[in-house]
Amino acid sequence: MSYAELAAQVAKAAEELIALAQVRAGQVLVVGCSTSEVLGSKIGTAGSEEPALAMFKSLQAVAAKHELFLAIQ
């Protein structure tokens, strides 16, 4: 999977979560994930900055669109 495809999937998932949870502007969107797991490996074994950056930029754009604060672990 390319990082563009990853970013698109992350954005879609965030949009679905925001809609289902009825999140309102000014609230906090909290995201916890493992880049290792995203890459198909065990947690903590294959972390990578590239997919992390792709996911962050995607989440940041969705959060800004909905006027949310973003917290990532």
TORGU-593813 format. One record per residue: residue number from 0; residue in one letter; x, y, z of N, C-alpha, C, O in turn. Coordinates in pm, whole numbers. Example, Ala and Ser with C-alpha at 12.3 -4.5 7.8 and 13.67 -1.06 7.14 Angstrom:
residues 2
+------+------+--------+--------+--------+--------+--------+--------+--------+--------+--------+--------+--------+--------+
| semi | kese |    n.X |    n.Y |    n.Z |   ca.X |   ca.Y |   ca.Z |    c.X |    c.Y |    c.Z |    o.X |    o.Y |    o.Z |
+------+------+--------+--------+--------+--------+--------+--------+--------+--------+--------+--------+--------+--------+
|    0 |    a |   1319 |   -569 |    780 |   1230 |   -450 |    780 |   1320 |   -330 |    780 |   1424 |   -332 |    846 |
|    1 |    s |   1285 |   -225 |    708 |   1367 |   -106 |    714 |   1290 |      3 |    787 |   1341 |    114 |    804 |
+------+------+--------+--------+--------+--------+--------+--------+--------+--------+--------+--------+--------+--------+
END
This chain:
residues 73
+------+------+--------+--------+--------+--------+--------+--------+--------+--------+--------+--------+--------+--------+
| semi | kese |    n.X |    n.Y |    n.Z |   ca.X |   ca.Y |   ca.Z |    c.X |    c.Y |    c.Z |    o.X |    o.Y |    o.Z |
+------+------+--------+--------+--------+--------+--------+--------+--------+--------+--------+--------+--------+--------+
|    0 |    m |     85 |   -117 |      0 |      0 |      0 |      0 |     90 |    124 |      0 |    189 |    130 |     73 |
|    1 |    s |     56 |    221 |    -82 |    134 |    344 |    -86 |     94 |    433 |     33 |     -9 |    413 |     96 |
|    2 |    y |    179 |    531 |     60 |    148 |    623 |    170 |     27 |    710 |    135 |    -46 |    752 |    225 |
|    3 |    a |      5 |    737 |      8 |   -113 |    813 |    -34 |   -241 |    732 |     -7 |   -341 |    786 |     39 |
|    4 |    e |   -234 |    602 |    -34 |   -349 |    515 |     -6 |   -373 |    506 |    144 |   -487 |    507 |    190 |
|    5 |    l |   -265 |    496 |    221 |   -275 |    492 |    367 |   -341 |    620 |    418 |   -432 |    614 |    500 |
|    6 |    a |   -296 |    733 |    370 |   -352 |    862 |    412 |   -500 |    870 |    378 |   -580 |    919 |    458 |
|    7 |    a |   -538 |    822 |    261 |   -679 |    824 |    221 |   -764 |    734 |    312 |   -875 |    772 |    350 |
|    8 |    q |   -712 |    617 |    347 |   -786 |    526 |    436 |   -800 |    587 |    576 |   -905 |    575 |    639 |
|    9 |    v |   -695 |    651 |    623 |   -699 |    715 |    756 |   -802 |    827 |    756 |   -880 |    839 |    850 |
|   10 |    a |   -802 |    909 |    652 |   -898 |   1019 |    642 |  -1041 |    965 |    640 |  -1129 |   1019 |    707 |
|   11 |    k |  -1063 |    861 |    563 |  -1197 |    801 |    554 |  -1241 |    749 |    691 |  -1355 |    772 |    733 |
|   12 |    a |  -1153 |    679 |    760 |  -1187 |    625 |    892 |  -1216 |    737 |    991 |  -1310 |    728 |   1070 |
|   13 |    a |  -1136 |    843 |    987 |  -1157 |    956 |   1078 |  -1290 |   1024 |   1049 |  -1364 |   1059 |   1141 |
|   14 |    e |  -1321 |   1042 |    922 |  -1450 |   1104 |    885 |  -1567 |   1018 |    934 |  -1665 |   1072 |    985 |
|   15 |    e |  -1557 |    887 |    918 |  -1663 |    797 |    964 |  -1679 |    805 |   1115 |  -1791 |    809 |   1166 |
|   16 |    l |  -1567 |    806 |   1187 |  -1571 |    815 |   1333 |  -1635 |    946 |   1378 |  -1720 |    948 |   1467 |
|   17 |    i |  -1594 |   1055 |   1316 |  -1649 |   1186 |   1352 |  -1800 |   1190 |   1329 |  -1874 |   1242 |   1412 |
|   18 |    a |  -1845 |   1135 |   1218 |  -1989 |   1132 |   1189 |  -2064 |   1045 |   1288 |  -2168 |   1086 |   1340 |
|   19 |    l |  -2013 |    925 |   1314 |  -2083 |    833 |   1405 |  -2086 |    885 |   1548 |  -2185 |    867 |   1619 |
|   20 |    a |  -1977 |    947 |   1591 |  -1967 |    996 |   1729 |  -2031 |   1133 |   1746 |  -2042 |   1184 |   1857 |
|   21 |    q |  -2074 |   1192 |   1635 |  -2135 |   1325 |   1638 |  -2045 |   1426 |   1707 |  -2089 |   1503 |   1793 |
|   22 |    v |  -1920 |   1424 |   1668 |  -1820 |   1515 |   1724 |  -1850 |   1657 |   1678 |  -1890 |   1680 |   1564 |
|   23 |    r |  -1831 |   1752 |   1770 |  -1859 |   1893 |   1741 |  -1730 |   1974 |   1743 |  -1632 |   1936 |   1807 |
|   24 |    a |  -1732 |   2086 |   1672 |  -1617 |   2177 |   1669 |  -1573 |   2209 |   1812 |  -1656 |   2229 |   1900 |
|   25 |    g |  -1442 |   2214 |   1833 |  -1387 |   2246 |   1963 |  -1357 |   2125 |   2049 |  -1291 |   2138 |   2152 |
|   26 |    q |  -1405 |   2008 |   2008 |  -1376 |   1886 |   2084 |  -1240 |   1830 |   2042 |  -1179 |   1876 |   1946 |
|   27 |    v |  -1195 |   1730 |   2116 |  -1065 |   1670 |   2091 |  -1083 |   1534 |   2025 |  -1161 |   1450 |   2071 |
|   28 |    l |  -1011 |   1513 |   1915 |  -1006 |   1384 |   1848 |   -877 |   1317 |   1894 |   -768 |   1363 |   1864 |
|   29 |    v |   -891 |   1207 |   1968 |   -776 |   1136 |   2023 |   -751 |   1010 |   1940 |   -841 |    929 |   1919 |
|   30 |    v |   -629 |    996 |   1892 |   -593 |    883 |   1807 |   -471 |    814 |   1865 |   -371 |    879 |   1897 |
|   31 |    g |   -479 |    683 |   1878 |   -365 |    603 |   1920 |   -344 |    492 |   1819 |   -437 |    418 |   1787 |
|   32 |    c |   -224 |    481 |   1769 |   -199 |    375 |   1671 |    -51 |    339 |   1671 |     33 |    411 |   1725 |
|   33 |    s |    -21 |    229 |   1610 |    116 |    179 |   1599 |    153 |    171 |   1451 |     88 |    100 |   1374 |
|   34 |    t |    256 |    245 |   1412 |    299 |    236 |   1272 |    347 |     94 |   1241 |    335 |     48 |   1128 |
|   35 |    s |    402 |     27 |   1340 |    443 |   -112 |   1318 |    324 |   -197 |   1277 |    332 |   -273 |   1180 |
|   36 |    e |    213 |   -184 |   1349 |     93 |   -262 |   1315 |     36 |   -221 |   1181 |     -9 |   -305 |   1103 |
|   37 |    v |     39 |    -92 |   1152 |     -9 |    -44 |   1023 |     71 |   -109 |    910 |     17 |   -139 |    803 |
|   38 |    l |    199 |   -131 |    935 |    286 |   -194 |    835 |    279 |   -346 |    838 |    347 |   -413 |    760 |
|   39 |    g |    195 |   -401 |    928 |    176 |   -546 |    932 |    269 |   -620 |   1025 |    282 |   -742 |   1016 |
|   40 |    s |    335 |   -547 |   1114 |    430 |   -609 |   1208 |    378 |   -600 |   1350 |    276 |   -536 |   1377 |
|   41 |    k |    450 |   -663 |   1441 |    417 |   -659 |   1584 |    445 |   -518 |   1639 |    540 |   -452 |   1596 |
|   42 |    i |    362 |   -474 |   1734 |    379 |   -341 |   1795 |    523 |   -323 |   1841 |    581 |   -409 |   1906 |
|   43 |    g |    579 |   -207 |   1806 |    712 |   -170 |   1853 |    828 |   -232 |   1779 |    943 |   -216 |   1820 |
|   44 |    t |    801 |   -303 |   1670 |    912 |   -373 |   1602 |    949 |   -313 |   1467 |   1056 |   -343 |   1414 |
|   45 |    a |    863 |   -228 |   1410 |    892 |   -179 |   1275 |    844 |    -35 |   1256 |    798 |      1 |   1147 |
|   46 |    g |    856 |     46 |   1360 |    811 |    184 |   1351 |    882 |    257 |   1238 |    998 |    230 |   1208 |
|   47 |    s |    811 |    349 |   1175 |    866 |    420 |   1062 |    808 |    561 |   1056 |    688 |    581 |   1076 |
|   48 |    e |    893 |    657 |   1028 |    849 |    796 |   1022 |    761 |    825 |    901 |    669 |    907 |    911 |
|   49 |    e |    785 |    760 |    789 |    710 |    790 |    667 |    560 |    762 |    680 |    480 |    850 |    651 |
|   50 |    p |    521 |    642 |    724 |    376 |    621 |    739 |    318 |    706 |    852 |    203 |    749 |    844 |
|   51 |    a |    397 |    731 |    956 |    349 |    815 |   1066 |    318 |    955 |   1014 |    215 |   1013 |   1050 |
|   52 |    l |    405 |   1009 |    931 |    383 |   1142 |    875 |    262 |   1144 |    783 |    184 |   1239 |    786 |
|   53 |    a |    246 |   1041 |    703 |    130 |   1033 |    614 |      0 |   1031 |    695 |    -96 |   1099 |    661 |
|   54 |    m |     -2 |    952 |    802 |   -121 |    943 |    886 |   -145 |   1076 |    958 |   -259 |   1122 |    968 |
|   55 |    f |    -38 |   1136 |   1009 |    -52 |   1262 |   1082 |   -109 |   1372 |    992 |   -204 |   1440 |   1030 |
|   56 |    k |    -52 |   1388 |    873 |   -101 |   1492 |    783 |   -248 |   1471 |    747 |   -325 |   1567 |    739 |
|   57 |    s |   -285 |   1347 |    726 |   -423 |   1315 |    693 |   -516 |   1348 |    810 |   -621 |   1410 |    791 |
|   58 |    l |   -478 |   1306 |    930 |   -559 |   1333 |   1049 |   -565 |   1483 |   1079 |   -669 |   1535 |   1118 |
|   59 |    q |   -454 |   1550 |   1059 |   -449 |   1694 |   1084 |   -546 |   1768 |    990 |   -615 |   1861 |   1033 |
|   60 |    a |   -552 |   1727 |    865 |   -642 |   1790 |    769 |   -788 |   1766 |    806 |   -870 |   1858 |    800 |
|   61 |    v |   -821 |   1644 |    846 |   -959 |   1613 |    885 |   -996 |   1691 |   1012 |  -1105 |   1747 |   1020 |
|   62 |    a |   -906 |   1695 |   1108 |   -933 |   1768 |   1232 |   -954 |   1917 |   1203 |  -1046 |   1978 |   1258 |
|   63 |    a |   -871 |   1974 |   1119 |   -886 |   2116 |   1085 |  -1019 |   2142 |   1014 |  -1086 |   2241 |   1041 |
|   64 |    k |  -1056 |   2053 |    924 |  -1183 |   2066 |    850 |  -1301 |   2073 |    945 |  -1396 |   2147 |    921 |
|   65 |    h |  -1296 |   1995 |   1054 |  -1406 |   1989 |   1150 |  -1382 |   2077 |   1273 |  -1459 |   2072 |   1369 |
|   66 |    e |  -1275 |   2157 |   1269 |  -1239 |   2247 |   1380 |  -1222 |   2172 |   1511 |  -1274 |   2212 |   1616 |
|   67 |    l |  -1149 |   2060 |   1503 |  -1121 |   1977 |   1620 |   -977 |   1994 |   1661 |   -891 |   2030 |   1581 |
|   68 |    f |   -951 |   1968 |   1789 |   -815 |   1959 |   1838 |   -771 |   1814 |   1820 |   -850 |   1722 |   1842 |
|   69 |    l |   -647 |   1793 |   1780 |   -597 |   1659 |   1753 |   -495 |   1619 |   1858 |   -399 |   1691 |   1884 |
|   70 |    a |   -516 |   1503 |   1919 |   -421 |   1446 |   2015 |   -383 |   1309 |   1964 |   -469 |   1224 |   1941 |
|   71 |    i |   -253 |   1286 |   1946 |   -206 |   1159 |   1892 |   -107 |   1096 |   1988 |    -18 |   1163 |   2041 |
|   72 |    q |   -124 |    967 |   2009 |    -32 |    891 |   2094 |     41 |    793 |   2008 |    125 |    718 |   2058 |
+------+------+--------+--------+--------+--------+--------+--------+--------+--------+--------+--------+--------+--------+
END
